[in-house]
Amino acid sequence: MLIRIVRMTFTPERVPEFLQIFRDSEHLIRQMPGCRFLELWQDAEQPTVFCTHSHWDSADALNAYRGSDLFGQVWPATKRLFAAAPVAFSVHRVDTASLPADMA
């Protein structure tokens, strides 16, 4: 499983517009093949900082979403609201039960 986190910073006046974009698209993103989980986090100390947290079956599933018409609509609409460059990373979840005992 691939876990994707994208940290985004907005100016205070842009937050409502971003939240609307997320509300309008989250159910569509969740329906994308390979998307297993999607949620939005808001920084408790910096209320203009948000993170999307998603789980994908594979990098191919995430890349298929990123090449989709939906992403082509959502990302530019969100990107124009940024107050700072986003920070994104993807990690593979490791099943520690399958590791040798001396590594777990």
Sequence and secondary structure as in RCSB ss.txt:
>XXXX:A:sequence
MLIRIVRMTFTPERVPEFLQIFRDSEHLIRQMPGCRFLELWQDAEQPTVFCTHSHWDSADALNAYRGSDLFGQVW
PATKRLFAAAPVAFSVHRVDTASLPADMA
>XXXX:A:secstr
 EEEEEEEEE GGGHHHHHHHHHHHHHHHHTSTTEEEEEEEE SS TTEEEEEEEES HHHHHHHHTSHHHHHHH
HHHHTTEEEEEEEEEEE   GGGS TTT 
